[in-house]
């Protein structure tokens, strides 16, 4: 298979693991991951209602992380173990939809809480 697509699958899988880790950290310690949720222009200390923000952003982070792990795993299997083009394409389309939704949803949350 083409090695760049396998590398992208590994990156998406790693990003999904990082998002799930950030979700667990946010739920247990209440820390907002600025890299995934806020960006460089926002500081989590300036949040108007930190508890409400984590309550609304948490499920989105969980969905994004789960989608990243699932699609990354499918792509890694497709590129390195067993070719399954239709499943890989469906996974990529679903992951892209989740990625766009996650970006739009977290941007809306930033406007409301920061």
DOROLO-771534 format. One line per field, with one value per residue: x, y negated, z of N, C-alpha, C in turn; residue number from 0; chain. Coordinates in Angstrom, 3 decimals, padded with zeros to 6 digits. Layout:
n_px = c(X  ...) .
n_py = c(Y  ...) .
n_pz = c(Z  ...) .
ca_px = c(X  ...) .
ca_py = c(Y  ...) .
ca_pz = c(Z  ...) .
c_px = c(X  ...) .
c_py = c(Y  ...) .
c_pz = c(Z  ...) .
n = c(NUM  ...) .
chain = c(A  ...) .
END
This chain:
n_px = c(000.836  000.267  002.596  002.211  -000.495  -000.748  000.809  -000.747  -002.970  -001.801  -001.214  -003.818  -004.884  -003.195  -003.906  -006.555  -006.213  -004.933  -007.002  -008.912  -007.465  -007.303  -009.985  -010.481  -008.745  -009.908  -012.396  -011.642  -009.791  -010.665  -009.336  -008.993  -008.115  -006.114  -004.918  -006.503  -009.129  -009.257  -007.242  -004.598  -005.310  -006.950  -007.299  -007.651  -008.170  -009.705  -012.295  -015.810  -017.719  -016.568  -017.325  -019.739  -018.775  -016.954  -018.772  -020.271  -018.341  -017.045  -018.463  -018.255  -015.516  -015.059  -016.486  -015.047  -012.467  -013.001  -013.893  -011.531  -009.759  -011.066  -011.226  -008.484  -007.468  -008.791  -007.677  -004.961  -005.027  -006.025  -003.918  -001.617  -002.165  -004.548  -006.063  -008.889  -010.737  -013.321  -014.374  -012.423  -012.708  -015.348  -014.983  -013.169  -014.742  -016.753  -015.136  -014.180  -016.557  -017.162  -014.912  -015.257  -017.697  -016.866  -015.014  -016.685  -018.553  -016.977  -015.937  -018.239  -018.815  -016.595  -017.139  -019.357  -018.488  -016.094) .
n_py = c(001.184  -002.377  -004.294  -006.829  -007.023  -005.071  -006.233  -008.464  -007.206  -006.214  -008.634  -009.704  -007.760  -008.119  -010.750  -010.336  -008.760  -010.655  -012.554  -011.054  -010.641  -013.313  -013.778  -012.052  -013.199  -015.733  -015.076  -013.895  -015.651  -018.154  -019.767  -021.729  -020.915  -022.869  -022.669  -020.968  -021.907  -024.718  -026.405  -028.710  -031.337  -031.493  -031.259  -028.885  -029.809  -032.064  -031.335  -031.658  -030.005  -027.327  -024.697  -024.241  -024.472  -022.288  -020.242  -020.397  -020.269  -017.897  -015.429  -015.867  -015.783  -013.146  -011.761  -012.611  -011.585  -008.824  -008.333  -008.957  -006.954  -004.638  -005.032  -005.416  -002.922  -001.242  -002.208  -001.650  001.159  001.571  000.552  001.968  004.639  006.071  005.428  003.404  001.644  000.433  000.331  -001.219  -003.624  -004.344  -004.667  -006.805  -008.863  -009.087  -009.794  -012.264  -013.742  -013.765  -015.164  -017.737  -018.448  -018.470  -020.583  -022.790  -022.713  -023.038  -025.560  -027.107  -026.721  -027.997  -030.658  -031.112  -030.730  -032.052) .
n_pz = c(000.000  -000.244  001.426  002.633  003.278  005.214  007.206  007.765  008.869  011.224  012.477  012.840  014.531  016.768  017.413  018.127  020.433  022.040  022.259  023.667  026.029  026.861  027.340  029.521  031.384  031.587  032.686  035.116  036.460  035.792  033.995  031.128  027.891  026.140  023.641  021.984  022.324  022.586  021.322  020.363  020.899  023.089  026.638  029.194  031.702  031.500  031.159  031.281  032.554  033.756  034.518  033.115  030.527  030.357  030.724  028.385  026.352  026.818  025.924  023.135  022.752  023.499  021.473  019.206  019.817  019.957  017.331  015.975  016.918  016.023  013.177  012.634  013.433  011.589  009.195  009.562  009.652  007.079  005.485  006.272  006.987  005.940  002.932  002.620  001.007  000.708  003.325  004.549  003.127  003.826  006.585  006.550  005.461  007.422  009.620  008.725  008.654  011.412  012.297  011.108  012.304  015.008  015.000  014.296  016.395  018.742  018.226  018.365  021.080  022.212  021.537  023.128  025.792  026.249) .
ca_px = c(000.000  000.972  003.050  001.709  -001.812  -000.512  001.289  -001.901  -003.741  -001.110  -001.403  -005.209  -005.004  -002.539  -004.733  -007.715  -005.756  -004.697  -008.307  -009.498  -006.694  -007.725  -011.331  -010.352  -008.102  -010.880  -013.413  -011.107  -009.125  -011.301  -008.441  -009.390  -006.978  -006.105  -004.497  -007.602  -010.409  -009.261  -006.363  -003.600  -005.860  -007.788  -006.710  -008.730  -008.426  -010.665  -013.600  -016.886  -018.309  -015.716  -018.062  -020.668  -017.983  -016.458  -019.932  -020.692  -017.239  -016.615  -018.981  -017.704  -014.140  -015.167  -016.896  -013.917  -011.412  -013.449  -013.876  -010.131  -009.196  -011.693  -010.765  -007.040  -007.289  -009.224  -006.709  -003.727  -005.288  -006.151  -002.636  -000.518  -002.534  -005.484  -006.719  -010.360  -010.888  -014.652  -014.495  -011.523  -013.315  -016.486  -014.426  -012.588  -015.839  -017.356  -014.197  -014.157  -017.796  -016.988  -013.894  -015.875  -018.654  -016.112  -014.478  -017.777  -019.159  -016.083  -015.863  -019.458  -018.641  -015.629  -017.806  -020.293  -017.893  -014.856) .
ca_py = c(000.000  -003.641  -004.503  -008.069  -006.765  -004.347  -007.207  -009.270  -006.364  -006.199  -009.967  -009.821  -006.883  -008.812  -011.907  -009.805  -008.385  -011.914  -013.142  -010.264  -010.989  -014.653  -013.629  -011.469  -014.225  -016.791  -014.563  -013.589  -016.784  -019.402  -020.564  -021.861  -020.793  -024.042  -022.309  -020.410  -022.579  -026.173  -027.075  -029.579  -032.645  -031.412  -030.677  -028.240  -030.561  -033.130  -030.731  -032.241  -028.935  -026.181  -023.441  -024.103  -024.243  -020.910  -019.364  -020.408  -019.908  -016.534  -014.439  -016.115  -015.281  -011.688  -011.312  -012.844  -010.625  -007.484  -008.276  -008.916  -005.631  -003.646  -005.209  -005.150  -001.467  -000.691  -002.589  -000.894  002.528  001.518  000.287  002.849  006.015  006.642  004.340  003.346  000.278  -000.120  000.039  -002.331  -004.833  -004.691  -005.176  -008.120  -009.815  -009.305  -010.548  -013.638  -014.372  -014.010  -016.200  -019.020  -018.717  -018.795  -021.932  -023.762  -022.682  -023.642  -026.989  -027.684  -026.736  -029.055  -031.962  -031.243  -030.639  -032.822) .
ca_pz = c(000.000  -000.254  002.796  003.216  003.863  006.457  008.180  008.163  009.774  012.515  013.069  013.277  015.695  017.880  017.760  018.838  021.777  022.753  022.561  024.749  027.229  027.263  027.893  030.858  032.226  031.819  033.586  036.445  037.104  035.402  033.161  029.734  026.993  025.267  022.285  021.207  022.466  022.620  020.376  020.978  021.221  024.276  027.846  029.936  032.939  031.228  030.882  032.079  033.361  033.446  034.671  031.990  029.317  030.357  030.580  026.981  025.460  027.105  024.979  021.799  022.778  023.523  020.132  018.310  020.143  019.561  015.868  015.551  017.206  015.139  011.798  012.592  013.470  010.297  008.168  009.803  009.181  005.617  004.834  006.657  007.274  004.979  002.198  002.631  000.508  000.956  004.752  004.810  002.567  004.673  007.831  006.304  005.285  008.735  010.444  008.237  009.127  012.847  012.434  010.787  013.375  016.216  014.824  014.354  017.729  019.738  017.930  018.932  022.534  022.547  021.438  024.229  027.124  026.381) .
c_px = c(000.878  001.315  002.523  000.349  -001.687  -000.035  000.147  -002.785  -003.124  -001.295  -002.830  -005.442  -004.389  -003.330  -005.978  -007.367  -005.543  -006.014  -008.996  -008.786  -007.116  -009.124  -011.271  -009.760  -009.091  -011.956  -012.879  -010.548  -009.768  -010.437  -008.914  -008.137  -007.020  -005.726  -005.656  -008.857  -010.373  -008.442  -005.490  -004.157  -006.683  -007.008  -007.848  -009.062  -009.468  -012.065  -014.653  -017.504  -017.610  -016.467  -019.033  -019.914  -017.486  -017.606  -020.383  -019.582  -016.797  -017.148  -018.445  -016.279  -014.130  -015.534  -015.734  -012.793  -011.768  -013.420  -012.450  -009.495  -009.767  -011.192  -009.266  -006.747  -007.672  -008.193  -005.388  -003.888  -005.351  -004.788  -001.576  -000.885  -003.369  -006.209  -008.244  -010.766  -012.243  -014.836  -013.625  -012.113  -014.503  -016.012  -013.842  -013.678  -016.498  -016.430  -014.144  -015.403  -017.682  -015.981  -014.474  -016.875  -017.938  -015.561  -015.553  -018.378  -018.264  -015.873  -017.079  -019.350  -017.665  -016.292  -018.743  -019.624  -016.600  -015.025) .
c_py = c(-001.243  -004.039  -005.790  -007.854  -005.973  -005.272  -008.089  -008.481  -006.301  -007.535  -010.144  -008.954  -007.541  -010.018  -011.453  -009.396  -009.638  -012.586  -012.375  -010.517  -012.357  -014.627  -013.091  -012.484  -015.343  -016.322  -014.351  -014.813  -018.125  -020.304  -020.554  -021.802  -021.936  -023.692  -021.817  -021.268  -024.089  -026.830  -028.084  -030.928  -032.666  -030.785  -030.101  -028.978  -031.658  -032.597  -031.305  -031.220  -027.630  -024.852  -023.211  -023.824  -022.800  -019.916  -019.292  -019.964  -018.460  -015.489  -014.623  -015.582  -013.757  -011.129  -011.464  -011.830  -009.216  -007.328  -008.211  -007.560  -004.586  -003.806  -004.946  -003.659  -000.811  -000.988  -001.849  000.546  002.549  001.377  001.349  004.316  006.624  005.517  004.474  001.917  -000.326  -000.509  -001.158  -003.642  -005.286  -005.270  -006.569  -009.184  -010.123  -010.098  -012.007  -014.398  -014.703  -015.131  -017.595  -019.408  -019.151  -020.219  -023.000  -023.856  -023.344  -025.133  -027.714  -027.764  -027.818  -030.430  -032.182  -031.368  -031.442  -034.218) .
c_pz = c(000.000  001.179  003.424  003.864  005.148  007.554  008.677  009.124  011.161  013.223  013.596  014.513  016.927  018.347  018.526  020.263  022.625  023.145  023.684  026.070  027.755  027.870  029.321  031.823  032.559  032.805  034.997  037.152  036.762  034.545  031.711  028.871  025.982  023.837  021.437  021.220  022.290  021.524  021.092  021.412  022.514  025.430  028.676  031.227  032.733  030.922  031.830  033.030  033.007  033.528  033.515  030.694  029.255  030.194  029.119  026.034  025.654  026.133  023.558  021.705  022.776  022.148  019.154  018.556  019.716  018.043  015.345  015.774  016.254  013.710  011.675  012.596  012.153  009.222  008.340  009.321  007.663  004.940  005.111  006.825  006.151  004.251  002.227  002.284  000.836  002.415  005.114  004.298  003.405  006.006  007.670  006.156  006.629  009.658  010.011  008.690  010.608  013.073  012.171  011.873  014.655  016.134  014.939  015.754  018.769  019.478  018.495  020.455  022.975  022.524  022.629  025.593  027.296  025.848) .
n = c(0  1  2  3  4  5  6  7  8  9  10  11  12  13  14  15  16  17  18  19  20  21  22  23  24  25  26  27  28  29  30  31  32  33  34  35  36  37  38  39  40  41  42  43  44  45  46  47  48  49  50  51  52  53  54  55  56  57  58  59  60  61  62  63  64  65  66  67  68  69  70  71  72  73  74  75  76  77  78  79  80  81  82  83  84  85  86  87  88  89  90  91  92  93  94  95  96  97  98  99  100  101  102  103  104  105  106  107  108  109  110  111  112  113) .
chain = c(A  A  A  A  A  A  A  A  A  A  A  A  A  A  A  A  A  A  A  A  A  A  A  A  A  A  A  A  A  A  A  A  A  A  A  A  A  A  A  A  A  A  A  A  A  A  A  A  A  A  A  A  A  A  A  A  A  A  A  A  A  A  A  A  A  A  A  A  A  A  A  A  A  A  A  A  A  A  A  A  A  A  A  A  A  A  A  A  A  A  A  A  A  A  A  A  A  A  A  A  A  A  A  A  A  A  A  A  A  A  A  A  A  A) .
END
